[in-house]
Amino acid sequence: MIRELIKLRWPLVLAVLVMLLVSWAVWRLMRHDNFSHLSGDPRLTFDTPYRNVRPEVKYVGSAQCATCHPDQAASYRQHPMGRSLAPIGEASALESFGPESHNPFESSGLQFLVERRENKLLHHEIRLDPRSQAKTEFSSVIHYVLGSGTRARAYLIDREGYLFESAITWYSQKGRWDLSPGFAGNPHSDRPITVECLFCHCNQADVIDQAVNRYEPPIFHGTAIGCERCHGPGELHVSLRQGTKPISEQDNTIVNPSRLPPSLREAVCNQCHLQGEMRVLHPGRKAFDFRPGLPWELFWSVFVKPSDATPNRAVGQVEQMMASRCYAGGKLGCTSCHDPHAVPEPAARVAYYRGRCLSCHEETSCTRPPAGRIDQKKKDDDCIGCHMPRQLSSDVAHTAITDHRILRRPSQPVGARPPGGAPSPGSHSGEFPLLAFPPDRFNLEDRLFSRDLGLALTRLAQSETHNRSGRLQLTQDALRLLDAAVQAFPEDMSAWQARGYALWQQNIKEEARVSFESALRLAPEHETTLTFAASLAAELGQHDNAIALWQRALAANPWTARSHYELARLFALRLQWPKAAEEANAVLRLNPFHLEARKLLVVCYQQMRKKTQARAEFDRLLELNPPDQESLRRWFDQLSW
């Protein structure tokens, strides 16, 4: 009887299973199609005659290009782009090391010293005790020089494949050493160098998936920006030129930016010179996916602040240029004035750029009399000295930038738009504190754009470290965009992570935890998500889960002092003193100036009844010259022995 029933119902069961399978397949297809349609690989889908935009075409390196283009290669090596990054042993010697160059210098209670020792460059951070005698020191061996030195040089530290920035920078225009930008609150050489940081300074680098600052060896494929960043991968071009087949006049195996339409030509420069306030990579894309000949906006969204129409920043040239009268209609571009293969010699600089101006303007265009236009010091008729003056940058100490608004009247304030110039981002009114650049790309109906805006607002909130009300407003604005984003892109780890952060800041902690878990299911070793989830778990009192998450974060990056410190605190809360001491010591190996870790270590030794070690560690704490030492002594004396 049972067998007969099974035979009768089996076709029905099979039909239901087939329907479920088809429904699941359609759902998967629709979801995948939705995601790929909005963020599919433009290297495969964009209609272009250039064959080297495709992802399978390989890079060959600038040395290969130089075999056929020796003159351009030789001049380019002297260009700032050709000197944007170098191993320390290959960098030209620009720096001075004597006291006249502010070496050593003091900041935030630390002394900073730069030293050449044999073939090594060492950066030292030193804390003197109250008698200026005993000292605690942290030294870093420098591996790479970042920047051409035209304005400044930063320095990179390679710690077993993890890249960090030194707290010390050489400012060429002032001829002095000082703190690196943004280090005033934390003058320690532990800032992770992300792939976004490297993008505008190196030729190519492959960050390990889900890591913040760990790179596939070798870290760099060509250090300084190379030929193929502007011309695209050269494999097909080299093969064609080395072959025997006739070559047509229009060689579509390599991109010549001068032959591109204005928007695609400017996209090549926008890689590094359109910085904005926030840049957000589209889902499914990697930082170095862009190929010359493709639209920049198919890979990245760029956002600016409404009041920042013509930002006086070191990398705000594109925003400024597009706000100028000269740019209107797209006739003017970066290469209208700049030769990407060479820079004019200092003695020829004024005449060179004056010639560029006169390619569009007449001698009589300037209404000032000739005698009034002459720079009396240089005896030059300097167009850019008047209409593109150099100013101190608002965000990079000791550097100057050129105002790219090309002002008719140089006295105009920095935020003003020249009469007749292109509309600036600030001219677009809206409810959000960030706007797309250019402003005509602001379209909240576009799910990809609204997703990118949500991420940008969240990242801006993360930078508001001392402004809780600002974080609350930004994450509130972001949350509704991110709710829609995870519905549209359920496999977008970045959207889930950003949503978790926004919910966390809005004090919706349980839902934030679930959002972080969704992100970690998609990327289980994602370092930033692990740190967010671990911090939230600790806030929720889920100490076992928080410990497990911090340990996963350390497995992803063992060089992060914060992860060790948070683990030490959690082990101390559980009265696991040996484990807490082990993690506190790990903090101090990475940052010997960490006062809270030293205090915690004193407590650990006291609880473990290691009186001698506790006293020695307390003495080391006092050598760091901490504030309110009398209170610290009373605290130590009151510890229960």
KAZIMO-V480095 format. One record per residue. N is the residue number from 1. SS is DSSP state (H for helix, E for strand, C for the rest). BURIAL is + if it has 16 or more other C-alpha atoms within 10 Angstrom, else -. D_LAST is the distance of its C-alpha to the last C-alpha in Angstrom with 2 decimals. Layout:
N & SS & BURIAL & D_LAST
N & SS & BURIAL & D_LAST
This chain:
1 & C & - & 80.80
2 & H & - & 77.25
3 & H & - & 78.47
4 & H & - & 81.25
5 & H & - & 78.84
6 & H & - & 76.66
7 & H & - & 79.78
8 & H & - & 80.85
9 & H & - & 77.50
10 & H & - & 76.48
11 & H & - & 78.45
12 & H & - & 76.79
13 & H & - & 73.30
14 & H & - & 74.16
15 & H & - & 75.47
16 & H & - & 72.30
17 & H & - & 70.17
18 & H & - & 72.36
19 & H & - & 72.11
20 & H & - & 68.32
21 & H & - & 68.23
22 & H & - & 70.62
23 & H & - & 68.68
24 & H & - & 65.41
25 & H & - & 67.18
26 & H & - & 68.72
27 & H & - & 65.38
28 & H & - & 63.76
29 & H & - & 66.75
30 & H & - & 66.74
31 & H & + & 63.03
32 & H & - & 63.37
33 & H & - & 66.51
34 & H & - & 64.95
35 & H & + & 62.11
36 & H & - & 64.29
37 & H & - & 67.05
38 & H & + & 64.77
39 & H & + & 62.67
40 & C & + & 64.78
41 & C & + & 64.95
42 & H & + & 67.31
43 & H & + & 67.92
44 & H & - & 69.91
45 & H & - & 71.33
46 & C & - & 72.29
47 & C & - & 76.01
48 & C & - & 76.35
49 & C & - & 78.76
50 & C & + & 76.01
51 & H & + & 75.18
52 & H & + & 72.03
53 & H & + & 69.98
54 & C & + & 69.46
55 & C & - & 66.04
56 & C & - & 67.46
57 & C & - & 68.95
58 & C & - & 66.82
59 & C & + & 65.75
60 & C & + & 67.17
61 & C & + & 65.34
62 & H & + & 66.66
63 & H & - & 67.84
64 & H & - & 70.38
65 & H & + & 71.61
66 & H & - & 72.08
67 & C & - & 74.67
68 & C & - & 77.17
69 & C & - & 75.88
70 & H & - & 75.02
71 & H & - & 75.86
72 & H & - & 73.71
73 & H & + & 70.85
74 & H & - & 71.06
75 & H & - & 71.08
76 & H & + & 68.37
77 & C & + & 65.97
78 & C & - & 66.12
79 & C & + & 65.58
80 & H & + & 62.11
81 & H & + & 61.98
82 & H & + & 62.74
83 & H & + & 59.78
84 & C & + & 57.25
85 & E & + & 54.84
86 & E & + & 54.75
87 & E & - & 52.62
88 & C & + & 51.20
89 & C & - & 53.62
90 & C & - & 56.64
91 & C & + & 55.89
92 & C & - & 58.08
93 & C & - & 56.49
94 & C & - & 56.37
95 & C & - & 53.15
96 & C & + & 52.63
97 & C & - & 49.47
98 & C & - & 49.84
99 & H & - & 48.33
100 & H & - & 51.55
101 & H & + & 50.51
102 & C & + & 47.19
103 & C & + & 45.25
104 & C & + & 42.42
105 & E & + & 41.71
106 & E & + & 38.72
107 & E & - & 37.69
108 & C & - & 34.63
109 & C & - & 32.61
110 & E & + & 33.50
111 & E & + & 36.15
112 & E & + & 38.53
113 & E & + & 40.64
114 & E & + & 43.45
115 & E & + & 44.51
116 & E & - & 47.28
117 & E & - & 46.43
118 & C & - & 49.30
119 & C & - & 50.21
120 & E & - & 46.95
121 & E & + & 45.98
122 & E & - & 42.30
123 & E & + & 40.51
124 & E & + & 37.35
125 & E & + & 34.70
126 & E & + & 32.78
127 & E & + & 30.03
128 & E & + & 30.00
129 & C & + & 27.09
130 & C & - & 27.70
131 & C & - & 29.66
132 & C & - & 31.71
133 & C & - & 30.84
134 & C & - & 28.14
135 & E & - & 28.84
136 & E & + & 27.78
137 & E & + & 30.90
138 & E & + & 32.22
139 & E & - & 35.74
140 & E & + & 38.24
141 & E & + & 41.48
142 & C & + & 44.28
143 & C & + & 46.68
144 & E & + & 49.10
145 & E & + & 50.69
146 & E & + & 51.41
147 & C & + & 54.28
148 & C & + & 57.53
149 & C & + & 56.38
150 & C & - & 59.16
151 & C & + & 56.60
152 & E & + & 53.23
153 & E & + & 51.37
154 & E & + & 48.12
155 & E & + & 46.32
156 & E & + & 45.08
157 & E & + & 42.39
158 & E & + & 42.96
159 & E & - & 39.79
160 & C & - & 41.31
161 & C & + & 43.78
162 & E & + & 41.59
163 & E & + & 42.91
164 & E & + & 40.94
165 & E & + & 42.20
166 & C & + & 41.08
167 & C & + & 39.97
168 & E & + & 42.67
169 & E & + & 46.39
170 & E & + & 49.49
171 & E & + & 51.80
172 & C & + & 55.24
173 & C & - & 57.15
174 & C & - & 54.92
175 & C & + & 54.30
176 & E & + & 50.56
177 & E & + & 47.14
178 & E & + & 44.93
179 & E & + & 42.53
180 & C & + & 44.02
181 & C & - & 45.22
182 & C & - & 42.58
183 & C & + & 39.57
184 & C & - & 38.92
185 & C & - & 36.07
186 & C & - & 34.53
187 & C & + & 35.63
188 & C & + & 34.41
189 & C & + & 36.80
190 & C & + & 35.91
191 & E & + & 38.76
192 & E & + & 40.43
193 & C & + & 44.16
194 & C & + & 45.96
195 & H & + & 49.52
196 & H & + & 50.67
197 & H & - & 49.33
198 & H & + & 51.25
199 & H & + & 54.40
200 & C & + & 56.09
201 & C & + & 55.12
202 & C & + & 55.60
203 & C & + & 58.60
204 & C & + & 56.90
205 & E & + & 53.48
206 & E & + & 52.53
207 & E & + & 49.14
208 & C & - & 47.82
209 & C & - & 48.39
210 & C & - & 45.50
211 & C & + & 43.53
212 & C & + & 42.86
213 & C & + & 43.20
214 & E & + & 43.81
215 & E & + & 47.38
216 & E & - & 49.77
217 & E & - & 50.52
218 & E & - & 52.30
219 & E & + & 50.70
220 & E & + & 53.89
221 & C & + & 57.52
222 & C & + & 58.94
223 & C & + & 56.53
224 & C & + & 58.53
225 & C & + & 60.57
226 & C & + & 63.64
227 & C & + & 67.25
228 & H & + & 66.64
229 & H & + & 64.31
230 & H & + & 67.49
231 & H & + & 70.18
232 & C & + & 68.53
233 & C & + & 68.16
234 & C & + & 70.82
235 & H & + & 71.46
236 & H & + & 74.73
237 & H & + & 75.95
238 & H & + & 75.46
239 & H & - & 77.17
240 & H & - & 80.08
241 & H & - & 80.57
242 & H & - & 80.48
243 & C & - & 82.93
244 & C & - & 86.71
245 & C & - & 87.30
246 & C & - & 88.75
247 & C & - & 86.30
248 & C & - & 87.21
249 & C & - & 86.78
250 & C & - & 84.09
251 & C & - & 81.45
252 & C & + & 79.14
253 & C & + & 76.73
254 & C & + & 74.82
255 & C & + & 74.10
256 & C & + & 75.61
257 & H & + & 73.87
258 & H & - & 76.88
259 & H & - & 78.98
260 & C & + & 76.66
261 & C & - & 77.35
262 & H & - & 75.31
263 & H & - & 72.57
264 & H & + & 71.90
265 & H & + & 72.25
266 & H & + & 69.61
267 & H & + & 67.31
268 & H & + & 66.97
269 & H & + & 65.64
270 & H & + & 63.59
271 & H & + & 61.27
272 & H & - & 59.43
273 & H & + & 61.01
274 & C & + & 60.77
275 & C & + & 57.06
276 & C & + & 56.96
277 & C & + & 53.81
278 & E & + & 53.03
279 & E & + & 54.67
280 & E & + & 54.39
281 & E & + & 55.56
282 & C & + & 57.76
283 & C & + & 56.55
284 & C & - & 57.39
285 & C & + & 57.78
286 & C & - & 55.83
287 & H & + & 55.45
288 & H & + & 58.10
289 & H & - & 60.62
290 & C & + & 62.86
291 & C & + & 66.11
292 & C & + & 68.49
293 & C & + & 71.50
294 & C & + & 69.49
295 & C & + & 68.44
296 & H & + & 64.92
297 & H & - & 64.44
298 & H & + & 64.80
299 & C & + & 61.44
300 & E & + & 59.45
301 & E & + & 59.35
302 & E & + & 58.71
303 & E & + & 57.58
304 & E & + & 57.64
305 & E & + & 56.76
306 & C & + & 59.82
307 & C & - & 59.37
308 & C & + & 58.96
309 & C & + & 62.64
310 & C & + & 62.85
311 & C & + & 59.29
312 & C & + & 58.76
313 & C & + & 56.46
314 & C & + & 56.56
315 & C & + & 57.78
316 & C & + & 59.83
317 & H & + & 63.22
318 & H & + & 64.70
319 & H & + & 63.87
320 & H & + & 65.40
321 & H & + & 68.47
322 & H & + & 69.23
323 & C & + & 69.19
324 & C & + & 71.86
325 & C & + & 75.57
326 & C & + & 76.31
327 & C & + & 74.49
328 & H & - & 76.52
329 & H & - & 78.23
330 & H & - & 76.08
331 & C & - & 78.51
332 & C & + & 75.83
333 & C & + & 73.06
334 & H & + & 70.47
335 & H & - & 72.94
336 & H & - & 75.56
337 & H & - & 73.83
338 & C & - & 71.48
339 & C & - & 72.54
340 & C & + & 69.81
341 & C & + & 70.86
342 & C & + & 70.84
343 & C & + & 70.00
344 & C & - & 72.52
345 & C & - & 72.14
346 & H & - & 70.82
347 & H & - & 74.28
348 & H & - & 75.91
349 & H & - & 73.34
350 & H & + & 75.13
351 & H & + & 78.53
352 & H & + & 77.14
353 & H & + & 75.60
354 & H & + & 78.58
355 & H & - & 80.74
356 & H & - & 78.64
357 & H & + & 79.13
358 & H & - & 82.87
359 & C & - & 83.18
360 & C & - & 83.04
361 & C & - & 83.96
362 & C & - & 86.98
363 & H & - & 87.10
364 & H & - & 88.36
365 & H & - & 85.51
366 & C & - & 83.53
367 & C & - & 85.00
368 & C & - & 83.73
369 & C & - & 86.31
370 & H & - & 85.76
371 & H & - & 85.04
372 & H & - & 82.22
373 & H & + & 80.62
374 & E & - & 80.27
375 & E & - & 76.87
376 & C & - & 77.95
377 & C & - & 75.22
378 & C & - & 75.92
379 & C & - & 79.57
380 & E & - & 78.92
381 & E & + & 79.98
382 & C & + & 76.50
383 & H & + & 76.56
384 & H & + & 72.89
385 & H & + & 71.79
386 & H & + & 73.29
387 & H & + & 72.89
388 & C & + & 69.63
389 & C & + & 67.61
390 & E & - & 64.27
391 & E & - & 61.32
392 & E & - & 57.62
393 & C & + & 55.78
394 & C & - & 53.65
395 & C & - & 50.93
396 & C & + & 50.82
397 & C & + & 50.11
398 & C & + & 52.62
399 & C & + & 55.21
400 & E & + & 58.62
401 & E & + & 60.59
402 & E & + & 64.23
403 & C & + & 65.30
404 & C & + & 67.13
405 & C & + & 68.75
406 & C & + & 71.74
407 & C & + & 72.34
408 & C & + & 75.88
409 & C & - & 74.53
410 & C & - & 71.37
411 & C & - & 70.27
412 & C & - & 69.37
413 & C & - & 65.70
414 & C & + & 63.53
415 & C & - & 63.35
416 & C & - & 67.10
417 & C & + & 69.44
418 & C & + & 72.59
419 & C & - & 75.76
420 & C & - & 77.31
421 & C & + & 74.21
422 & C & + & 72.79
423 & C & + & 70.80
424 & C & + & 67.16
425 & H & + & 64.26
426 & H & + & 63.65
427 & H & - & 67.14
428 & C & - & 66.12
429 & C & - & 64.76
430 & C & - & 62.52
431 & C & - & 59.53
432 & C & - & 57.09
433 & C & + & 55.28
434 & E & + & 56.29
435 & E & + & 59.86
436 & E & + & 61.44
437 & C & + & 62.96
438 & C & + & 65.93
439 & H & + & 66.06
440 & H & - & 68.93
441 & H & - & 66.51
442 & C & + & 64.62
443 & C & - & 65.61
444 & C & - & 63.29
445 & C & - & 65.85
446 & C & - & 65.03
447 & H & + & 62.17
448 & H & + & 61.03
449 & H & + & 60.96
450 & H & + & 59.09
451 & H & + & 56.51
452 & H & + & 56.04
453 & H & + & 55.79
454 & H & + & 53.10
455 & H & + & 51.05
456 & H & + & 51.71
457 & H & + & 50.57
458 & H & + & 47.35
459 & H & + & 46.60
460 & H & + & 47.42
461 & H & + & 44.93
462 & H & + & 42.20
463 & H & - & 42.94
464 & C & - & 42.46
465 & C & - & 38.70
466 & C & - & 38.49
467 & C & - & 41.32
468 & H & - & 40.49
469 & H & - & 43.88
470 & H & + & 45.63
471 & H & + & 43.83
472 & H & + & 44.77
473 & H & + & 48.40
474 & H & + & 48.74
475 & H & + & 47.25
476 & H & + & 49.40
477 & H & + & 52.43
478 & H & + & 51.43
479 & H & + & 50.72
480 & H & - & 54.31
481 & H & + & 55.43
482 & H & + & 52.78
483 & H & + & 53.59
484 & H & + & 57.14
485 & H & + & 56.05
486 & H & + & 54.22
487 & H & - & 57.28
488 & H & + & 59.62
489 & C & + & 57.45
490 & C & + & 55.35
491 & C & + & 54.45
492 & C & + & 53.22
493 & H & + & 49.51
494 & H & + & 49.21
495 & H & + & 50.67
496 & H & + & 48.31
497 & H & + & 45.29
498 & H & + & 46.54
499 & H & + & 47.29
500 & H & + & 43.77
501 & H & + & 42.35
502 & H & + & 44.86
503 & H & + & 44.07
504 & H & + & 40.32
505 & H & + & 40.93
506 & C & + & 43.19
507 & C & - & 40.35
508 & C & - & 42.40
509 & H & + & 39.45
510 & H & - & 40.67
511 & H & - & 43.97
512 & H & + & 42.22
513 & H & + & 40.24
514 & H & - & 43.56
515 & H & + & 45.13
516 & H & + & 42.41
517 & H & + & 42.90
518 & H & + & 46.62
519 & H & + & 46.01
520 & H & + & 43.78
521 & H & - & 46.44
522 & H & - & 48.79
523 & C & + & 46.38
524 & C & - & 43.40
525 & C & + & 41.82
526 & C & + & 42.50
527 & H & + & 39.53
528 & H & - & 39.83
529 & H & + & 40.42
530 & H & + & 37.40
531 & H & + & 35.13
532 & H & + & 36.79
533 & H & + & 36.55
534 & H & + & 32.87
535 & H & + & 31.96
536 & H & + & 34.10
537 & H & + & 32.66
538 & H & + & 29.12
539 & H & - & 30.62
540 & C & - & 32.25
541 & C & - & 29.03
542 & C & - & 30.47
543 & H & + & 27.37
544 & H & - & 28.88
545 & H & + & 31.99
546 & H & + & 30.20
547 & H & + & 28.27
548 & H & - & 31.59
549 & H & + & 33.40
550 & H & + & 30.94
551 & H & + & 31.18
552 & H & + & 34.96
553 & H & + & 34.82
554 & H & + & 32.95
555 & H & - & 35.56
556 & H & + & 38.15
557 & C & + & 36.48
558 & C & - & 33.50
559 & C & + & 33.69
560 & C & + & 32.41
561 & H & + & 28.99
562 & H & + & 28.95
563 & H & + & 29.28
564 & H & + & 26.31
565 & H & + & 24.19
566 & H & + & 25.35
567 & H & + & 24.56
568 & H & + & 21.00
569 & H & + & 20.57
570 & H & + & 22.22
571 & H & + & 20.20
572 & H & + & 16.95
573 & H & - & 18.67
574 & C & - & 19.35
575 & C & - & 15.75
576 & C & + & 17.40
577 & H & + & 14.77
578 & H & + & 16.82
579 & H & + & 19.89
580 & H & + & 18.32
581 & H & + & 17.20
582 & H & + & 20.73
583 & H & + & 22.39
584 & H & + & 20.41
585 & H & + & 21.46
586 & H & + & 24.96
587 & H & + & 25.01
588 & H & + & 24.25
589 & H & - & 26.97
590 & H & + & 29.38
591 & C & + & 28.19
592 & C & + & 25.88
593 & C & + & 26.16
594 & C & + & 24.49
595 & H & + & 21.89
596 & H & - & 20.52
597 & H & + & 20.14
598 & H & + & 18.16
599 & H & + & 15.77
600 & H & + & 15.49
601 & H & + & 14.94
602 & H & + & 11.95
603 & H & + & 10.43
604 & H & + & 11.82
605 & H & + & 10.36
606 & H & + & 6.74
607 & H & + & 7.82
608 & C & + & 9.74
609 & C & - & 7.19
610 & C & - & 9.57
611 & H & - & 8.05
612 & H & - & 11.72
613 & H & + & 13.00
614 & H & + & 10.63
615 & H & - & 11.74
616 & H & - & 15.26
617 & H & + & 15.46
618 & H & + & 14.49
619 & H & - & 17.20
620 & H & + & 19.58
621 & H & + & 19.02
622 & H & + & 20.08
623 & H & + & 23.02
624 & C & + & 24.35
625 & C & + & 25.09
626 & C & - & 23.74
627 & C & - & 24.93
628 & C & - & 23.15
629 & H & - & 20.76
630 & H & - & 19.82
631 & H & - & 18.49
632 & H & + & 16.46
633 & H & - & 14.95
634 & H & - & 14.13
635 & H & - & 12.63
636 & H & + & 10.32
637 & H & - & 9.44
638 & C & - & 8.80
639 & C & - & 6.31
640 & C & - & 3.81
641 & C & - & 0.00
